[in-house]
Amino acid sequence: MYDHLGLHVKDLDASVRFYEAALKPLGHVLSSRGDTHAGLGPRGAPALWLYAGGRKTSHAHVAFRAASRAVVERFHRDGLKAGGVDHGKPGVRTDYAPNYYAAFLIDPDGNNVEAVCME
């Protein structure tokens, strides 16, 4: 349904470090980088755009589909190492669905970032 998503960030370098690490297990890479922007996503197809400053950041919720529970766990582990804050350890969320396996992190700007697998 969506082609891409953009987030305004306070510190572009910190956000790029976080998203590169957290999204690497999902197969996402840094595909575009300039002084005021960065684009991450599948190789050659950036879909998450980070924009430096200029606007007040909001506290968005962004969920990424993961291929397996192991990928959700790596997203959480690697995102924590890159400066993310735990907002929900990997596990089944039966209040969402019986097979909803997810982990949540707070990024450097306060956004709630999730990886989810429905296996």
N, C-alpha and C positions, 0 to 999 in steps of 0.2 A: 504494500500500500504506500509506503513512504519511500522516497528516493534518497533523501539525505536529511541530516539533522545538524543544527549549528548551536554551539554553546559559547557564550562570552566568558572569558576566563581572566582572572587577575594576573596570573603568572604563567605565560605560555610555556616556558621551559619546564616548569614543575608539572603542568598538566600533560604535556607531551610525554614526559618520563612516566607518569602514572598510567596513561592510556596505552602507551606502547607495551608496558609490562603486563597490565591487566588483560589487554585484548590479544596479546600474542597467542595464548592457548586457543583462542577462538579462530585463529588464522588471519587476524587483522594485522596490518603493517602500516607504518608511516609512508604514505604515498606522495604527499605534497607538503612542502614546508617553505614559508617565507618569514619575513620579519614580524608580520602581524597575524599570521594564520598557519594552521596545520591541518592536514586532512588524513584521516585514518580509515581503513576498511580493508576489504579483500584486495590483494595485490592489483594495482592499476585501477581500482574503483573506490576511491575514498567516499565514505558515506557519513562519517562523523567529522564535522568541521569545528575546529577550535579557533576562536577569534580573540586576539589580545585586546584587553581593556576597552575603553570607549563607552561602555554601558555597564550599568549595575548588573551583576550576575543574579540569576534566579536560582532557586533550588528545585531543579528539574528531577524527574525520575526517568532514567533511560535503562531499558532492559535489552540485553543481547541474547539471542538464541545460541545455546551451546550444543555441540554434537553428542556429548556424553556427560555423565556425572563427574568423571575424572577431569574433564575440561572445566566444569564449574569449580571444582576444588583447586585447580591450578590458577584459574582466574582470581580466586579469593587469596590464595597464598602469594602469588606474584604481585597482585595489587597492593597487599599489605606491605610487602617489601619495598614497593615503589612510593610509599607515602600515603596510601589509602587508609581509611579508618574503618574498622569492622562495624558493620551495621546489620549483620545477620550471617552467622556461620553457615557453611554448606549443609543443607538438609532438606528433607521433605516438608513441604508446606501444605498439609492436608486441608487447611482452611481455604486454599486456592483451588486445589484439585488433588486427588489421591496420589498422582504421580508427578506432582509439581516439585522438582528438585532445583533449588536455587541458593544463591549466596548474594549478599548485598555489601557494598562498600560505599563510603562517603569519599568523593574525590576531593582534590585540593580546594575546590570552590564551594563545597557543601552539597553538591548534587548526589543523589542516591542512584548508584549504578549497580545494576543487577545482571547476573548471568543465570539463565534458566534452561533446564533440560526437562523434557516431558517424557522420560523413559521410565 
